[in-house]
Amino acid sequence: MQEFSSAYWAAIHVMDQLRLQVWEQRGLTLPQLRVLFLVRANPDITTNALAARLRITVSTVSGLVDKLVRADLIERRSDPGDRRVIPLRLTEEGQAVAGEIGEKGAQLMETIAQALGDDVDSVTSCLEQVVEAAREAGLSENGQGEAAETSEVAS
């Protein structure tokens, strides 16, 4: 059990370094990234819908959105049919940031897969077993009992 635990945390630590570096260079927090990727996946989503998806308060989401608007990553739009509804969309810069994070993650995965060579299939199978065991233990990809909607954050 100790070897598994050590290997698991070492893999997480090593693989997170690139991702964390990109986030830090952009000055983004994990909650901000979750908002960014949810808006990317759901253009015109509202603050209320984001709060429901993230299971946090509307005021907390509003603060996150405010910071992302100031960073020119998200824009608030208007709904001519209902002025109370304020849909959110990524700006061009927001799209670029989301793309950069996903691209660097994909490059890292490609490099690792190439380094694994012929072992890539067996390692993939083992990783799938870890995910399945976690699901059976009651965990989901986002830790909240539902499918991850921000999987690119992990890329």
GROMACS elastic network, one bead per residue, 0.5 to 0.9 nm:
[ bonds ]
;  ai    aj funct       b0    kb
    1     4     6  0.51963   500
    1     5     6  0.61800   500
    1     6     6  0.86205   500
    2     5     6  0.50899   500
    2     6     6  0.60580   500
    2     7     6  0.84980   500
    3     6     6  0.51464   500
    3     7     6  0.60212   500
    3     8     6  0.84320   500
    4     7     6  0.51745   500
    4     8     6  0.59664   500
    4     9     6  0.86152   500
    5     8     6  0.51268   500
    5     9     6  0.62155   500
    5    10     6  0.84826   500
    6     9     6  0.53840   500
    6    10     6  0.60200   500
    6    11     6  0.85725   500
    7    10     6  0.51064   500
    7    11     6  0.61302   500
    7    12     6  0.86408   500
    8    11     6  0.52702   500
    8    12     6  0.62914   500
    8    13     6  0.86625   500
    9    12     6  0.50023   500
    9    13     6  0.59864   500
    9    14     6  0.85254   500
   10    13     6  0.51052   500
   10    14     6  0.61218   500
   10    15     6  0.85093   500
   11    14     6  0.52637   500
   11    15     6  0.60007   500
   11    16     6  0.83863   500
   12    15     6  0.52916   500
   12    16     6  0.59319   500
   12    17     6  0.87218   500
   13    16     6  0.53195   500
   13    17     6  0.65369   500
   14    17     6  0.56174   500
   14    18     6  0.81312   500
   15    18     6  0.66493   500
   15    19     6  0.75006   500
   15   108     6  0.82242   500
   16    19     6  0.52127   500
   16    20     6  0.58594   500
   16    21     6  0.83600   500
   16   154     6  0.84867   500
   17    20     6  0.52438   500
   17    21     6  0.60422   500
   17    22     6  0.87656   500
   18    21     6  0.50697   500
   18    22     6  0.63989   500
   18    23     6  0.87588   500
   18   104     6  0.77238   500
   18   105     6  0.76908   500
   18   108     6  0.80793   500
   19    22     6  0.53257   500
   19    23     6  0.63640   500
   19    24     6  0.87000   500
   19   101     6  0.70130   500
   19   104     6  0.76874   500
   19   105     6  0.68945   500
   19   153     6  0.83161   500
   19   154     6  0.77249   500
   19   155     6  0.77543   500
   20    23     6  0.50225   500
   20    24     6  0.60134   500
   20    25     6  0.84866   500
   21    24     6  0.51338   500
   21    25     6  0.60751   500
   21    26     6  0.86280   500
   22    25     6  0.51541   500
   22    26     6  0.63638   500
   22    27     6  0.85930   500
   22    28     6  0.87228   500
   22   100     6  0.82803   500
   22   101     6  0.66951   500
   22   104     6  0.84294   500
   23    26     6  0.52336   500
   23    27     6  0.60456   500
   23    28     6  0.51974   500
   23    29     6  0.69621   500
   23    30     6  0.81647   500
   23    33     6  0.83014   500
   23   101     6  0.79303   500
   24    28     6  0.60707   500
   24    29     6  0.78294   500
   25    28     6  0.78743   500
   26    97     6  0.81334   500
   28    31     6  0.82962   500
   28    32     6  0.61272   500
   28    33     6  0.66341   500
   28    68     6  0.88379   500
   29    32     6  0.51836   500
   29    33     6  0.62425   500
   29    34     6  0.87223   500
   30    34     6  0.61888   500
   30    35     6  0.87201   500
   30   153     6  0.86192   500
   31    34     6  0.50669   500
   31    35     6  0.64077   500
   31    36     6  0.86440   500
   31    61     6  0.89436   500
   31    64     6  0.74291   500
   32    35     6  0.51437   500
   32    36     6  0.61039   500
   32    37     6  0.86970   500
   32    61     6  0.89633   500
   32    64     6  0.58657   500
   32    65     6  0.76818   500
   32    67     6  0.81695   500
   32    68     6  0.71659   500
   33    37     6  0.60832   500
   33    38     6  0.83978   500
   33    98     6  0.85049   500
   33   150     6  0.85402   500
   33   153     6  0.69629   500
   34    37     6  0.53559   500
   34    38     6  0.60790   500
   34    39     6  0.85586   500
   34    54     6  0.82017   500
   34   149     6  0.87085   500
   34   150     6  0.62323   500
   34   153     6  0.72816   500
   35    38     6  0.51239   500
   35    39     6  0.60600   500
   35    40     6  0.84546   500
   35    50     6  0.73087   500
   35    54     6  0.83260   500
   35    61     6  0.79806   500
   35    64     6  0.74994   500
   35    65     6  0.74604   500
   35    68     6  0.87427   500
   35   150     6  0.87126   500
   36    39     6  0.53043   500
   36    40     6  0.61740   500
   36    41     6  0.87488   500
   36    65     6  0.86219   500
   36    68     6  0.78765   500
   36    73     6  0.77295   500
   36    74     6  0.74743   500
   36    89     6  0.89965   500
   36    90     6  0.74030   500
   36    94     6  0.74389   500
   36    95     6  0.89632   500
   36    98     6  0.74713   500
   36   150     6  0.89163   500
   37    41     6  0.61074   500
   37    42     6  0.84179   500
   37    98     6  0.70126   500
   37   149     6  0.79670   500
   37   150     6  0.56724   500
   37   151     6  0.84841   500
   37   152     6  0.73126   500
   37   153     6  0.71261   500
   38    41     6  0.50702   500
   38    42     6  0.59035   500
   38    43     6  0.82935   500
   38    45     6  0.83420   500
   38    50     6  0.75476   500
   38    53     6  0.87055   500
   38   149     6  0.67524   500
   38   150     6  0.62823   500
   39    43     6  0.54416   500
   39    44     6  0.73380   500
   39    45     6  0.63408   500
   39    46     6  0.87944   500
   39    50     6  0.81406   500
   39    74     6  0.81470   500
   39    88     6  0.66745   500
   39    89     6  0.60401   500
   39    90     6  0.66291   500
   40    43     6  0.58816   500
   40    89     6  0.70066   500
   40    90     6  0.62083   500
   40    94     6  0.84587   500
   40    95     6  0.74743   500
   40    98     6  0.79966   500
   41   149     6  0.77988   500
   41   150     6  0.81550   500
   42    45     6  0.56557   500
   42    88     6  0.87643   500
   42    89     6  0.82138   500
   43    46     6  0.89922   500
   43    87     6  0.76982   500
   43    88     6  0.64640   500
   43    89     6  0.52247   500
   43    90     6  0.75624   500
   44    76     6  0.87498   500
   44    77     6  0.78808   500
   44    86     6  0.79435   500
   44    89     6  0.56324   500
   45    48     6  0.83138   500
   45    49     6  0.62916   500
   45    50     6  0.68525   500
   45    86     6  0.82733   500
   45    87     6  0.53068   500
   45    88     6  0.55253   500
   45    89     6  0.75628   500
   46    49     6  0.51747   500
   46    50     6  0.62077   500
   46    51     6  0.86269   500
   46    85     6  0.70403   500
   46    86     6  0.59768   500
   46    88     6  0.59908   500
   47    50     6  0.50010   500
   47    51     6  0.61260   500
   47    52     6  0.86403   500
   47    58     6  0.65192   500
   47    59     6  0.89168   500
   47    61     6  0.64437   500
   47    62     6  0.65452   500
   47    65     6  0.79630   500
   47    85     6  0.89751   500
   47    86     6  0.76446   500
   47    87     6  0.77119   500
   47    88     6  0.77042   500
   48    51     6  0.51164   500
   48    52     6  0.63027   500
   48    53     6  0.87007   500
   48    57     6  0.84935   500
   48    58     6  0.58833   500
   48    61     6  0.81784   500
   48    62     6  0.89478   500
   49    52     6  0.50922   500
   49    53     6  0.61691   500
   49    54     6  0.85829   500
   49    58     6  0.88057   500
   50    53     6  0.50608   500
   50    54     6  0.60132   500
   50    55     6  0.81816   500
   50    56     6  0.84678   500
   50    58     6  0.79833   500
   50    61     6  0.70336   500
   51    54     6  0.51836   500
   51    55     6  0.56231   500
   51    56     6  0.51502   500
   51    57     6  0.56647   500
   51    58     6  0.52625   500
   51    59     6  0.85387   500
   51    60     6  0.79333   500
   51    61     6  0.58950   500
   51    62     6  0.87261   500
   52    56     6  0.67463   500
   52    57     6  0.78882   500
   52    58     6  0.81810   500
   53    56     6  0.80429   500
   54    57     6  0.86077   500
   54    61     6  0.85994   500
   56    59     6  0.84544   500
   56    60     6  0.66523   500
   56    61     6  0.70984   500
   57    60     6  0.52251   500
   57    61     6  0.64195   500
   57    62     6  0.86094   500
   58    61     6  0.50694   500
   58    62     6  0.59843   500
   58    63     6  0.86234   500
   59    63     6  0.62787   500
   59    64     6  0.87403   500
   60    63     6  0.52099   500
   60    64     6  0.64257   500
   60    65     6  0.86970   500
   61    64     6  0.50256   500
   61    65     6  0.60286   500
   61    66     6  0.84442   500
   62    65     6  0.50321   500
   62    66     6  0.59787   500
   62    67     6  0.86672   500
   63    66     6  0.50359   500
   63    67     6  0.64026   500
   63    68     6  0.87550   500
   64    67     6  0.52932   500
   64    68     6  0.63620   500
   64    69     6  0.86785   500
   65    68     6  0.50092   500
   65    69     6  0.60038   500
   65    70     6  0.85470   500
   65    74     6  0.72567   500
   65    75     6  0.87750   500
   65    76     6  0.89611   500
   65    88     6  0.88161   500
   66    69     6  0.50704   500
   66    70     6  0.61980   500
   66    71     6  0.85924   500
   66    74     6  0.86726   500
   67    70     6  0.51060   500
   67    71     6  0.61822   500
   67    72     6  0.86724   500
   67    73     6  0.88527   500
   67    74     6  0.89568   500
   68    72     6  0.62419   500
   68    73     6  0.52842   500
   68    74     6  0.55538   500
   68    75     6  0.82433   500
   68    94     6  0.85947   500
   69    73     6  0.57970   500
   69    75     6  0.57202   500
   69    76     6  0.76522   500
   69    91     6  0.88972   500
   70    73     6  0.76616   500
   70    74     6  0.82544   500
   71    74     6  0.77957   500
   71    93     6  0.89158   500
   71    94     6  0.87924   500
   72    75     6  0.71359   500
   72    90     6  0.85572   500
   72    91     6  0.65908   500
   72    92     6  0.85245   500
   72    93     6  0.65881   500
   72    94     6  0.69964   500
   73    89     6  0.86297   500
   73    90     6  0.57759   500
   73    91     6  0.52327   500
   73    92     6  0.73921   500
   73    93     6  0.54752   500
   73    95     6  0.75418   500
   73    96     6  0.88442   500
   73    97     6  0.79137   500
   74    88     6  0.66859   500
   74    89     6  0.55966   500
   74    91     6  0.52224   500
   74    92     6  0.87281   500
   74    93     6  0.83540   500
   74    94     6  0.61734   500
   75    87     6  0.85015   500
   75    88     6  0.57900   500
   75    89     6  0.54509   500
   75    90     6  0.60850   500
   75    91     6  0.60104   500
   76    86     6  0.61559   500
   76    87     6  0.59969   500
   76    89     6  0.66839   500
   76    90     6  0.89031   500
   77    85     6  0.88255   500
   77    86     6  0.57106   500
   77    87     6  0.52749   500
   77    88     6  0.59930   500
   77    89     6  0.73723   500
   78    81     6  0.88276   500
   78    82     6  0.81724   500
   78    83     6  0.66248   500
   78    84     6  0.85126   500
   78    85     6  0.69167   500
   78    86     6  0.52807   500
   78    87     6  0.63142   500
   78    88     6  0.87331   500
   79    82     6  0.54139   500
   79    83     6  0.57553   500
   79    84     6  0.78768   500
   79    85     6  0.59722   500
   79    86     6  0.64012   500
   79    87     6  0.70510   500
   80    83     6  0.62029   500
   80    85     6  0.88580   500
   81    85     6  0.85094   500
   82    85     6  0.56317   500
   82    86     6  0.85594   500
   83    86     6  0.72189   500
   89    94     6  0.87516   500
   90    93     6  0.75851   500
   90    94     6  0.50358   500
   90    95     6  0.59511   500
   91    95     6  0.62195   500
   91    96     6  0.85397   500
   92    95     6  0.50926   500
   92    96     6  0.62089   500
   92    97     6  0.87260   500
   93    97     6  0.61752   500
   93    98     6  0.86107   500
   94    97     6  0.51404   500
   94    98     6  0.61752   500
   94    99     6  0.84293   500
   95    98     6  0.52087   500
   95    99     6  0.59880   500
   95   100     6  0.84980   500
   96    99     6  0.50091   500
   96   100     6  0.59861   500
   96   101     6  0.86404   500
   97   100     6  0.50294   500
   97   101     6  0.62671   500
   97   102     6  0.86336   500
   98   101     6  0.53090   500
   98   102     6  0.62739   500
   98   103     6  0.85336   500
   98   152     6  0.82245   500
   98   153     6  0.82960   500
   99   102     6  0.51116   500
   99   103     6  0.58543   500
   99   104     6  0.84781   500
  100   103     6  0.50252   500
  100   104     6  0.60408   500
  100   105     6  0.84412   500
  101   104     6  0.53880   500
  101   105     6  0.62202   500
  101   106     6  0.86544   500
  101   152     6  0.78320   500
  101   153     6  0.72496   500
  101   154     6  0.88895   500
  101   155     6  0.72264   500
  102   105     6  0.51360   500
  102   106     6  0.61234   500
  102   107     6  0.86294   500
  102   152     6  0.58521   500
  102   153     6  0.71609   500
  102   154     6  0.82234   500
  102   155     6  0.54723   500
  103   106     6  0.50482   500
  103   107     6  0.61325   500
  103   108     6  0.85854   500
  103   155     6  0.79843   500
  104   107     6  0.50294   500
  104   108     6  0.61684   500
  104   109     6  0.86639   500
  104   155     6  0.77433   500
  105   108     6  0.50826   500
  105   109     6  0.62596   500
  105   110     6  0.86665   500
  105   152     6  0.83821   500
  105   153     6  0.87438   500
  105   154     6  0.76032   500
  106   109     6  0.50900   500
  106   110     6  0.61857   500
  106   111     6  0.86596   500
  106   155     6  0.62768   500
  107   110     6  0.50856   500
  107   111     6  0.62160   500
  107   112     6  0.86473   500
  108   111     6  0.51353   500
  108   112     6  0.61898   500
  108   113     6  0.85524   500
  108   155     6  0.86043   500
  109   112     6  0.51159   500
  109   113     6  0.59992   500
  109   114     6  0.85190   500
  109   155     6  0.81373   500
  110   113     6  0.50932   500
  110   114     6  0.61286   500
  110   115     6  0.85812   500
  111   114     6  0.52045   500
  111   115     6  0.62110   500
  111   116     6  0.87241   500
  112   115     6  0.50240   500
  112   116     6  0.62221   500
  112   117     6  0.87672   500
  112   120     6  0.87543   500
  113   116     6  0.51202   500
  113   117     6  0.64598   500
  113   119     6  0.86169   500
  113   120     6  0.58791   500
  114   117     6  0.51699   500
  114   118     6  0.86885   500
  114   120     6  0.79182   500
  115   119     6  0.89759   500
  115   120     6  0.84867   500
  116   119     6  0.52838   500
  116   120     6  0.51847   500
  116   121     6  0.89188   500
  116   123     6  0.82117   500
  117   120     6  0.57774   500
  117   121     6  0.88249   500
  118   121     6  0.70774   500
  118   122     6  0.83616   500
  119   122     6  0.54411   500
  119   123     6  0.61496   500
  119   124     6  0.85305   500
  120   123     6  0.51580   500
  120   124     6  0.59774   500
  120   125     6  0.85790   500
  121   124     6  0.50287   500
  121   125     6  0.61970   500
  121   126     6  0.86915   500
  122   125     6  0.50299   500
  122   126     6  0.62680   500
  122   127     6  0.86927   500
  123   126     6  0.50244   500
  123   127     6  0.61881   500
  123   128     6  0.85960   500
  124   127     6  0.50966   500
  124   128     6  0.61814   500
  124   129     6  0.86329   500
  125   128     6  0.50820   500
  125   129     6  0.62748   500
  125   130     6  0.87810   500
  126   129     6  0.50055   500
  126   130     6  0.63356   500
  126   131     6  0.87894   500
  127   130     6  0.50069   500
  127   131     6  0.63181   500
  127   132     6  0.86329   500
  128   131     6  0.51177   500
  128   132     6  0.61579   500
  128   133     6  0.85563   500
  129   132     6  0.50460   500
  129   133     6  0.60134   500
  129   134     6  0.84964   500
  130   133     6  0.51155   500
  130   134     6  0.61423   500
  130   135     6  0.86402   500
  131   134     6  0.50825   500
  131   135     6  0.62207   500
  131   136     6  0.86465   500
  131   139     6  0.88513   500
  131   140     6  0.84348   500
  131   141     6  0.82458   500
  132   135     6  0.50274   500
  132   136     6  0.61528   500
  132   137     6  0.85470   500
  133   136     6  0.50242   500
  133   137     6  0.61674   500
  133   138     6  0.87897   500
  133   139     6  0.87803   500
  134   138     6  0.65239   500
  134   139     6  0.53620   500
  134   140     6  0.71751   500
  134   141     6  0.88707   500
  135   138     6  0.50985   500
  135   140     6  0.55469   500
  135   141     6  0.81716   500
  135   145     6  0.88601   500
  136   139     6  0.71359   500
  138   143     6  0.88571   500
  138   145     6  0.72889   500
  139   142     6  0.80157   500
  139   143     6  0.56308   500
  139   144     6  0.72955   500
  139   145     6  0.62032   500
  139   146     6  0.87388   500
  140   144     6  0.63362   500
  140   145     6  0.51173   500
  140   146     6  0.59879   500
  140   147     6  0.64407   500
  140   148     6  0.74516   500
  141   144     6  0.78394   500
  141   145     6  0.79109   500
  141   146     6  0.73646   500
  141   147     6  0.60633   500
  141   148     6  0.51555   500
  141   149     6  0.88225   500
  141   151     6  0.79682   500
  142   145     6  0.72886   500
  142   146     6  0.69813   500
  142   147     6  0.67992   500
  142   148     6  0.50247   500
  142   149     6  0.79080   500
  142   150     6  0.79671   500
  142   151     6  0.82931   500
  143   146     6  0.76595   500
  143   147     6  0.89615   500
  143   148     6  0.84178   500
  144   147     6  0.83157   500
  144   148     6  0.86895   500
  145   148     6  0.89934   500
  146   149     6  0.86804   500
  148   151     6  0.56809   500
  149   152     6  0.83026   500
  150   153     6  0.56273   500
  150   154     6  0.76170   500
  151   154     6  0.54381   500
  151   155     6  0.68119   500
